[in-house]
């Protein structure tokens, strides 16, 4: 989804939010329970973009306009290189209804979990406002 990629690269959270369905479900690479709703998804994304240094999308999986697409990214967390993929599922209106992230290697995933865990109270507070 080119519009999403451009919004993330520009750190344009208003544009990102406009691309999310109200009932979007965020599936974390490090948490067991999915997070339903636009507010929590945006709150997570605002924090994760601070945690992942040098975040860059490297390639796109799937055709533009397809219901399922993937955006492969690279970044660093706690000095560790991380590679991941944002798997996006679009609803009938073309909005993101499911946002699942997978990352590797394990050491970087653990560093990501540590950094995001330390910010989770702020994420919950941001989502509640």
C-alpha positions in Angstrom: 0.0 0.0 0.0 1.9 2.9 -1.3 -0.1 5.6 0.6 0.7 3.8 3.9 4.4 3.4 3.0 4.7 7.1 2.1 2.8 8.2 5.3 5.1 6.1 7.5 8.2 7.3 5.8 7.0 10.9 6.2 6.0 10.2 9.9 2.6 11.6 9.0 0.4 10.1 11.7 -2.7 11.9 10.5 -2.3 10.2 7.1 -1.6 6.9 8.7 -4.7 7.2 10.9 -6.8 8.0 7.8 -5.7 4.7 6.3 -6.8 2.6 9.3 -10.3 1.2 9.7 -11.9 2.1 13.0 -12.0 -1.6 13.9 -8.4 -2.3 12.8 -6.6 -5.0 14.7 -2.9 -4.6 15.4 -1.1 -7.9 15.8 2.2 -7.4 17.6 5.4 -9.4 16.9 6.1 -9.6 20.6 2.7 -9.6 22.4 0.3 -12.6 22.5 -2.9 -10.6 22.5 -3.9 -8.5 19.5 -4.8 -4.9 20.0 -8.2 -3.9 18.5 -9.0 -0.3 17.5 -7.6 2.7 15.7 -6.5 4.6 18.9 -4.3 1.9 20.3 -2.9 1.1 16.9 -1.8 4.7 16.3 -0.5 4.9 19.9 1.7 1.8 19.3 2.9 3.1 15.9 3.9 6.5 17.4 6.1 4.8 19.9 7.5 2.1 17.7 8.7 4.6 15.1 10.8 6.2 17.9 12.2 2.8 19.0 13.1 1.6 15.5 16.1 3.7 14.5 16.8 4.1 10.7 13.5 2.5 9.8 13.3 2.0 6.1 10.9 0.0 3.9 13.0 -2.1 1.5 10.3 -3.8 -0.7 6.6 -4.4 -1.2 5.0 -7.8 -1.4 1.8 -8.1 -3.4 0.1 -6.0 -5.9 -1.0 -2.4 -5.2 -4.8 -2.6 -4.5 -4.7 -6.2 -3.5 -6.5 -7.1 -0.3 -3.3 -8.5 1.3 0.0 -6.7 1.1 3.3 -6.7 2.8 6.0 -4.1 3.4 9.4 -5.4 4.3 11.5 -3.1 6.5 14.9 -2.8 8.2 15.9 -0.8 11.2 17.9 -1.0 14.4 16.8 -1.4 18.0 19.3 -1.2 20.9 22.1 -1.4 18.3 20.8 -4.6 16.8 19.7 -4.9 13.2 16.1 -5.9 12.7 14.2 -7.1 9.7 10.5 -7.3 9.6 7.3 -7.2 7.6 4.1 -5.2 8.0 1.4 -7.5 6.7 -1.6 -5.4 5.8 -5.1 -6.6 5.1 -7.6 -4.2 3.6 -11.3 -4.1 4.0 -13.9 -3.5 1.3 -13.4 0.3 1.7 -9.6 -0.1 1.1 -8.8 0.7 4.7 -6.4 -1.3 6.8 -8.4 -3.8 8.9 -5.6 -5.9 10.1 -2.0 -4.9 10.7 0.3 -7.8 11.6 4.0 -7.3 12.2 6.7 -10.0 12.2 10.4 -9.4 13.0 13.6 -11.2 13.1 16.2 -12.2 14.5 15.2 -13.2 18.0 17.7 -11.0 19.8 16.3 -7.9 18.0 12.7 -9.0 18.7 13.6 -9.3 22.4 15.1 -5.8 22.3 12.0 -4.5 20.6 9.8 -6.2 23.3 11.9 -4.6 26.0 11.7 -1.1 24.5 8.0 -1.3 23.8 7.2 -2.8 27.2 8.9 0.1 28.9 6.6 2.4 26.9 3.4 0.5 27.3 1.9 2.7 30.0 2.4 5.7 27.8 0.8 3.8 24.9 -2.3 3.0 26.9 -2.5 6.6 28.2 -2.2 8.0 24.6 -4.9 5.5 23.4 -7.3 6.6 26.1 -7.1 10.3 25.3 
